[in-house]
Amino acid sequence: VPLVVPEVNPQEIKNRPRGIISNPNCTTLSMIVTLGALHRDYELIELVVSSYQAASGAGQAGLDILREQIELVAGTTAGDIAGDINAIITDNGPFPAPLALNVIPWAGSLKADGYSSEELKVRNESRKILHIPDLRVSGTCVRVPVFTGHSLSLTLEFEKDITVEQAYKILSTAVGVSVIDVPTPLIAAGKDPSFVGRIRQDHSIDGNKGLTLFVSNDNLRKGAALNALQIAEVIVANRK
């Protein structure tokens, strides 16, 4: 079953032996348009990613519990010392710990070797969409007290040298990408593009083959509904 992102691999829309096209995971979708634009010219070989995922990624239950927890801690000194939050918040909803005034280094369900399902999706889906079966991927998925908008810190290694200026040039004209100085989930919420910024040369990688950057994207738009609509638009255009 193909995983399709129209800006990256639209040709896979025609390859559906089971009659099914699948949307990738919202975390993967938040970064994959950026990765695809850079990979075309410079050949991605390694991805290190930390995600900062909104409560809405856990569905309505995630939104409801975050709103409830924020109301409980608003105006208090909760969070100053360990134990304060747990004394006030007794219901964690779909999360393994309180989310208000906190970050939780866990998203999804437990899988092999201590990884979560979200972390494995980032690895497996990136390989499939970009057609890089041996792509080296290391990921940690973190839930943050944000209602809408997933963000990701990306460290990328390429086969070819790439400068910050070259990356800016490519991403500034890439469909579905908006380059800004400081991307945030508040900027991305309610908008279609992946907002990309903080682009730096990564000096831990030999030569000029490494970049570090930050991406924010509305996980309910490009991360879900918008991508499905874009696939449908391509199908309709092909029929015409």
Backbone torsions as a table, in degrees:
resi	resn	phi	psi	omega
1	VAL	NA	121.2	-177.3
2	PRO	-72.6	143.0	168.2
3	LEU	-99.1	119.9	-170.1
4	VAL	-117.2	133.0	169.6
5	VAL	-127.7	107.4	-170.5
6	PRO	-53.7	-31.6	179.5
7	GLU	-74.9	-16.2	-171.7
8	VAL	-112.9	-51.5	-174.9
9	ASN	-135.8	55.2	-177.2
10	PRO	-61.3	-24.1	-179.7
11	GLN	-62.1	-23.1	-178.7
12	GLU	-72.6	-13.0	178.3
13	ILE	-60.0	-33.5	-179.1
14	LYS	-79.4	-13.3	-176.7
15	ASN	-99.7	81.4	-179.0
16	ARG	-134.5	77.8	-175.8
17	PRO	-61.8	-23.8	178.2
18	ARG	-101.8	7.5	-179.4
19	GLY	74.0	17.9	-175.1
20	ILE	-125.0	139.7	168.7
21	ILE	-120.8	135.4	-176.8
22	SER	-112.7	142.3	169.1
23	ASN	-77.6	134.2	172.4
24	PRO	-66.2	171.2	175.9
25	ASN	-64.0	150.5	-175.9
26	CYS	-62.8	-32.9	178.9
27	THR	-68.2	-44.6	177.1
28	THR	-61.1	-45.7	-177.8
29	LEU	-62.5	-31.1	-177.8
30	SER	-64.7	-24.0	-176.4
31	MET	-116.9	-17.7	-164.9
32	ILE	-70.3	-28.6	177.8
33	VAL	-66.1	-40.3	176.2
34	THR	-63.7	-47.0	-179.8
35	LEU	-62.4	-42.5	-178.9
36	GLY	-62.2	-39.9	-179.6
37	ALA	-64.1	-39.5	-179.5
38	LEU	-78.3	-34.5	-177.5
39	HIS	-65.1	-33.0	-176.6
40	ARG	-54.5	-40.6	-175.1
41	ASP	-101.3	-24.4	-169.5
42	TYR	-121.1	-5.7	170.9
43	GLU	62.9	89.4	179.3
44	LEU	-65.4	134.2	177.3
45	ILE	-124.2	-16.6	178.2
46	GLU	-151.0	142.1	179.9
47	LEU	-133.5	122.8	170.3
48	VAL	-114.9	122.7	-171.6
49	VAL	-135.4	137.1	166.9
50	SER	-120.9	126.4	-178.8
51	SER	-101.9	152.6	176.9
52	TYR	-127.6	92.5	-164.1
53	GLN	-99.7	136.9	-177.1
54	ALA	-71.2	158.5	179.2
55	ALA	-61.7	-30.2	-178.5
56	SER	-65.0	-16.7	174.5
57	GLY	-64.0	-19.8	176.4
58	ALA	-95.9	12.0	177.5
59	GLY	85.2	-170.5	-178.2
60	GLN	-58.9	-35.2	179.7
61	ALA	-62.1	-36.6	177.9
62	GLY	-65.9	-42.7	177.5
63	LEU	-63.6	-44.9	-176.5
64	ASP	-62.7	-43.4	-176.5
65	ILE	-71.8	-33.9	177.6
66	LEU	-66.5	-43.4	177.1
67	ARG	-59.5	-44.1	-178.9
68	GLU	-63.5	-43.2	-178.5
69	GLN	-68.3	-38.0	177.9
70	ILE	-62.6	-41.0	177.7
71	GLU	-62.7	-36.8	-178.5
72	LEU	-69.4	-36.8	-174.8
73	VAL	-95.9	-11.4	-178.3
74	ALA	-59.5	130.9	177.9
75	GLY	81.7	0.5	177.8
76	THR	-102.2	176.2	174.6
77	THR	-99.9	17.4	-178.9
78	ALA	-56.2	138.9	179.8
79	GLY	100.3	-11.2	178.8
80	ASP	-65.0	-39.8	179.1
81	ILE	-135.7	160.9	179.9
82	ALA	-60.7	138.7	177.4
83	GLY	99.8	-24.2	-179.7
84	ASP	-59.1	-48.6	-177.0
85	ILE	-62.5	-45.9	-177.3
86	ASN	-65.2	-23.8	177.3
87	ALA	-74.6	-23.3	-177.8
88	ILE	-100.3	-41.4	-176.1
89	ILE	-99.0	119.5	-179.6
90	THR	-111.2	-10.0	-179.3
91	ASP	-121.4	115.3	179.5
92	ASN	-93.8	-1.3	179.7
93	GLY	59.1	-133.5	-177.3
94	PRO	-82.0	4.1	-175.2
95	PHE	-105.5	154.1	-178.1
96	PRO	-80.5	-2.5	-179.9
97	ALA	-156.3	166.1	174.8
98	PRO	-57.5	138.7	-180.0
99	LEU	-97.1	-32.7	179.3
100	ALA	-62.1	134.2	-179.5
101	LEU	56.1	33.1	-174.2
102	ASN	-151.6	165.7	165.5
103	VAL	-129.3	146.5	-174.7
104	ILE	-123.5	113.0	-178.2
105	PRO	-78.3	57.9	-179.4
106	TRP	-161.7	129.6	174.4
107	ALA	-148.2	126.5	-179.1
108	GLY	102.2	-157.3	-178.5
109	SER	-114.9	160.3	-176.8
110	LEU	-71.6	131.3	177.4
111	LYS	-126.3	-165.4	-173.8
112	ALA	-63.8	146.9	173.9
113	ASP	62.2	23.8	176.9
114	GLY	83.2	0.6	178.6
115	TYR	-80.9	154.3	175.1
116	SER	-92.9	163.0	179.9
117	SER	-60.7	-35.7	179.2
118	GLU	-64.9	-40.1	-179.6
119	GLU	-67.0	-39.0	178.9
120	LEU	-71.2	-33.7	176.3
121	LYS	-63.0	-42.1	178.3
122	VAL	-58.0	-43.9	-179.6
123	ARG	-67.9	-55.6	-172.7
124	ASN	-68.5	-38.8	-178.2
125	GLU	-72.7	-37.2	177.5
126	SER	-61.9	-43.2	177.8
127	ARG	-60.1	-42.8	-175.8
128	LYS	-71.0	-46.9	-176.4
129	ILE	-66.4	-41.5	-177.3
130	LEU	-85.0	-5.2	-177.9
131	HIS	59.6	45.2	175.8
132	ILE	-125.5	81.2	-173.9
133	PRO	-62.6	-23.5	-179.4
134	ASP	-105.0	17.5	178.4
135	LEU	-57.5	128.0	176.8
136	ARG	-81.6	123.1	-176.5
137	VAL	-132.8	132.0	171.2
138	SER	-128.9	123.9	-174.8
139	GLY	-136.7	146.6	170.9
140	THR	-131.1	123.6	-178.2
141	CYS	-102.9	128.6	-174.0
142	VAL	-125.2	133.5	175.3
143	ARG	-92.2	133.6	-177.7
144	VAL	-125.3	157.5	-176.2
145	PRO	-79.0	63.4	177.8
146	VAL	-123.7	139.8	-177.9
147	PHE	-75.1	-50.6	-176.6
148	THR	-136.4	135.6	175.8
149	GLY	115.5	112.3	173.4
150	HIS	-89.9	141.8	175.0
151	SER	-124.6	152.3	-178.3
152	LEU	-142.1	135.8	170.0
153	SER	-96.9	123.4	-173.1
154	LEU	-120.2	130.1	167.9
155	THR	-115.0	121.9	-170.8
156	LEU	-120.5	136.6	172.3
157	GLU	-118.0	134.4	-176.1
158	PHE	-116.5	160.5	176.3
159	GLU	-69.7	-34.3	-177.6
160	LYS	-109.9	155.9	174.9
161	ASP	-62.2	139.3	176.5
162	ILE	-142.7	133.3	178.6
163	THR	-99.1	164.2	176.0
164	VAL	-59.2	-40.3	-179.3
165	GLU	-63.9	-40.2	178.4
166	GLN	-66.3	-38.8	178.3
167	ALA	-64.3	-43.4	177.3
168	TYR	-60.0	-42.0	-178.2
169	LYS	-62.3	-44.9	-179.6
170	ILE	-67.0	-48.5	-174.5
171	LEU	-71.1	-27.6	-179.8
172	SER	-67.1	-22.3	-179.7
173	THR	-112.7	2.0	-178.1
174	ALA	-74.4	134.0	177.2
175	VAL	-65.9	131.9	177.9
176	GLY	86.2	6.4	-179.3
177	VAL	-123.5	139.6	173.5
178	SER	-127.6	119.9	-177.7
179	VAL	-91.1	124.7	177.4
180	ILE	-138.3	170.4	-176.5
181	ASP	-68.5	-51.8	-174.6
182	VAL	-130.6	95.1	178.1
183	PRO	-70.2	141.6	174.8
184	THR	-141.8	157.9	176.7
185	PRO	-63.5	-28.7	177.5
186	LEU	-66.4	-35.0	176.6
187	ILE	-69.6	-39.1	-174.8
188	ALA	-77.2	-28.4	-173.7
189	ALA	-59.3	127.7	179.1
190	GLY	82.7	7.1	-178.9
191	LYS	-124.8	158.9	-174.0
192	ASP	-84.3	-40.7	-170.8
193	PRO	-71.7	164.5	163.2
194	SER	-87.1	122.2	-178.9
195	PHE	-90.9	124.9	-171.8
196	VAL	-122.8	137.3	177.4
197	GLY	-164.9	-166.3	-177.3
198	ARG	52.7	39.9	-177.4
199	ILE	-79.1	122.0	-177.0
200	ARG	-137.4	152.6	171.1
201	GLN	-72.0	132.1	178.7
202	ASP	-91.4	112.3	-173.1
203	HIS	-85.0	-0.7	174.6
204	SER	-82.2	-8.5	-179.8
205	ILE	-108.1	134.7	-176.3
206	ASP	-58.3	145.1	177.6
207	GLY	65.3	-147.0	177.0
208	ASN	-110.7	39.2	-176.1
209	LYS	-95.5	0.7	-176.6
210	GLY	-120.0	140.5	174.5
211	LEU	-131.3	148.0	169.9
212	THR	-123.2	134.4	-178.8
213	LEU	-152.8	173.0	-176.2
214	PHE	-130.7	138.6	-176.9
215	VAL	-129.5	138.3	171.1
216	SER	-129.1	139.5	-174.7
217	ASN	-151.3	145.7	175.2
218	ASP	-72.7	109.6	-175.6
219	ASN	-69.6	-13.6	177.7
220	LEU	-93.0	-16.5	178.0
221	ARG	-97.7	-93.2	179.5
222	LYS	-59.0	-31.9	179.7
223	GLY	-72.0	-4.7	-178.1
224	ALA	-157.3	-89.8	-168.8
225	ALA	-64.3	-44.1	-176.2
226	LEU	-61.3	-44.4	-178.5
227	ASN	-61.6	-39.0	177.9
228	ALA	-63.6	-41.0	178.3
229	LEU	-66.1	-38.9	178.8
230	GLN	-64.4	-38.0	175.8
231	ILE	-61.9	-45.0	179.6
232	ALA	-61.9	-38.7	179.0
233	GLU	-63.2	-39.3	178.6
234	VAL	-66.5	-40.7	178.6
235	ILE	-60.5	-46.0	180.0
236	VAL	-64.3	-42.6	178.3
237	ALA	-62.3	-38.8	178.7
238	ASN	-65.7	-37.6	178.5
239	ARG	-66.1	-36.0	179.2
240	LYS	-67.0	NA	NA
